[in-house]
Amino acid sequence: MANGEAGAGPDVLERHAELLHAYSRHLGAERGRSVHTRRAYLGDVRHLLTFAAERGIHEVADLRIGDLRSWLGVQADAGAARATIARRAASARTFLKWAEHTGRIPTDPSLRLVAPKRRATLPGVLRQAEAIELLDLAATRADDEDPIHVRDRAVLELLYASGIRVGELAALDIDDLDLAQGVVRVMGKGAKERIVPFGAPAGRAVEAWLAVRSRLVGQHSGAALFLGRRGRRVDARQVRSAVHELLSHLPDAPDLGPHGLRHSAATHLLEGGADLRMVQEILGHASLATTQIYTHVSVDRLRRSYEQAHPRA
């Protein structure tokens, strides 16, 4: 089973089409999950149902804890990352809890399902000097008045200044910005709205973009803040391409995407003395524990600097 959906895959997925559709509606309407999250959850459930069908289990109600453990065990033996196994275990628990709650199965077999904990990995970040060099390069490129270069400068400045996610940035409308106050209204995960501040350099870059935005406006532009070359709302892929392309001109900097700018913003805020809960609010983290990983990044940097500088480190 190379991809987890061979053999019995098409038949079992067709058999459970109504169930999967109902679960997708639940994730979207009742739990407020994004399209991306729903796709990931449903992919994990399809993987589980296909695995079960290949072992003669065709009804969700017939799943047992041993089947779930075998499903995760096969993935672990195949070399799946701990994070992947942990996510799939969480997806199975969410699905089976919903199935029990809605009367589709009599009992939830996943109550005692334990998956390996994700390892807390330190995110890659730019040093403050590298971030400034990157933004200076973007500003220099924007001097040619190509609206795409002006846009890219504004995108990078706003990503680094606010720490928002690339998907949140792409979804921004013009009215979400308050340039006078230096804040942006963001719709985050779980349809939770938050207000995020940004600094004067980002504000000036966005103003410069708004001055040339009309050169790209088309019939599909709407109120989108950032546009692509054809006048449609910019997408995450275009933003990632811009970040990678600009970073390629800084040979000593790590090759990060937009999420790397978010990590960098959070780390530099904490290095500058920002309160952890304030950073949590800016990033839109539901749990403070998620934000605390950036304290590890800062301590890791402190340790490296100490070892380089102290004669008896």
Salt bridges, closest charged atoms under 4 A:
GLU18 OE2 - ARG104 NH2 3.98
GLU30 OE1 - HIS26 ND1 3.30
ASP44 OD1 - ARG87 NH2 2.63
ASP44 OD1 - ARG88 NE 3.05
GLU54 OE1 - ARG55 NH1 3.96
GLU59 OE2 - ARG15 NH2 2.31
ASP144 OD2 - HIS149 ND1 2.66
ASP146 OD1 - ARG229 NH1 3.25
ASP152 OD1 - ARG151 NH2 2.73
GLU168 OE2 - ARG165 NH1 2.51
GLU168 OE1 - ARG194 NH2 2.90
ASP173 OD1 - ARG233 NH2 2.66
ASP176 OD1 - ARG185 NH2 2.79
GLU193 OE1 - ARG185 NE 3.71
ASP235 OD2 - ARG237 NH2 3.60
GLU245 OE1 - ARG141 NH1 2.98
GLU245 OE2 - HIS249 NE2 2.90
ASP255 OD1 - HIS244 ND1 2.76
GLU271 OE2 - ARG301 NH1 3.25
ASP300 OD2 - ARG304 NH1 2.42
